[in-house]
Amino acid sequence: LLVPKYRKLSKKNLVFFNPEMKLNRDISVAITGLIKPKNFCDALAGSGARGIRIANETNTQVVINDKNPTAHKLMKKNAELNSLGIRIENQDAITLLSREKFDFIDIDPFGSPVKFIDSALSSITNKGILSVTATDTSALCGTYPKACRRKYDSISLRTGYYNELGLRILIGYLARSSFRHGKGIKPLFSHCTRHYLRTYLKIYKSNSRANENLKNIAFIKHCFNCLNREFSDIENLTGNCNCGHKFRIAGPLWTGEFADEKICDKLMSNTDNRKALNMVGLIKGEQKIKIPYYDIHKIFKKLKIPALPMEEIESRLKERYFIFSRTHFTGTGIRTDAKASDLYNILLHIR
């Protein structure tokens, strides 16, 4: 595969190839192999690395597109090098998607995917797959909340679980966008890796599916004093936390599962990438608990006590019949159905 060599990644050169996105491409290939779509469109292909791998490793008709003329030449050379009959386009992504239908569409821009979503939802076939990457994590994860309001019509907060909040805002935005097209979604697999958020959605042309999805569009109330957090519908956003402090609000966002456990099982059976295996295993375990994770280092800092080993935390929670799992979002995170006050008491050994 021919790729340009750059000392530093930037918006200008990321249209070609980002070596840090290998895991992203590995999972794309694995999911394509599981779903077996008739065709796959990489609408913002850059060097064409993802589409070339999918054509090489799965029995899928592939279209790779990039409006950048230099990227287009590079894609052609890479397809020739790999002796692949890939269709290569040099169009604006929105124009291409407005003219054709595809079973699997990948939207992987540098920055926000928002401007491509409506055309992708129009183009996707019933029960097709839409995969979306967002690298504008500063907006989604609460550093620049006004940018999140402008782009995603959602309020973000800089919480201890900021990356999960960003992922749920992204999925919520995609779900709400699908409603305008008379469609609904099912998240098959989603993850946060380094500087980006990524989700794979199955898209249904179904008002009933969209109506069902409405149950998973809500808000989160977060207390910056005691770190309590809870999902809430719009009618119950007012009021204070049990500790007496005012809740801060984030959303609308997706409150349901962000991955399908059966897809996770199949992914683990179909990859030998150790990093991917570890991540998928964690993500599968996370789906049992929908409320966002706790960063345990922040909890111990608040309690002003020495940190306990994860094994000890797990043992104490399970002893009190609470669910426990680790999270792929951070190595210091845990998921539990215990409320913040219960978690504090357990860690302090108060019964």
Secondary structure, DSSP 8 states (H G I E B T S, - for coil): ------SS--TTTTTT--GGGHHHHHHHHHHHHHH--SEEEETT-TT-HHHHHHHHHSS-EEEEE-S-HHHHHHHHHHHHHTT---EEE-S-HHHHHHH--EEEEEE--SS--HHHHHHHHHHEEEEEEEEEEE--HHHHTTSSHHHHHHHHS-B----TTHHHHHHHHHHHHHHHHHHTTT-EEEEEEEEEETTEEEEEEEEE--HHHHHHHGGGEEEEEE-TTT--EEEE-GGG--SB-TTSSB-EEEEEEE-S-SS-HHHHHHHHHT---HHHHHHHHHHHHHTT--S--EEHHHHHHHHTS----HHHHHHHHHHTT--EEE-SS-TTEEEESS-HHHHHHHHTT--
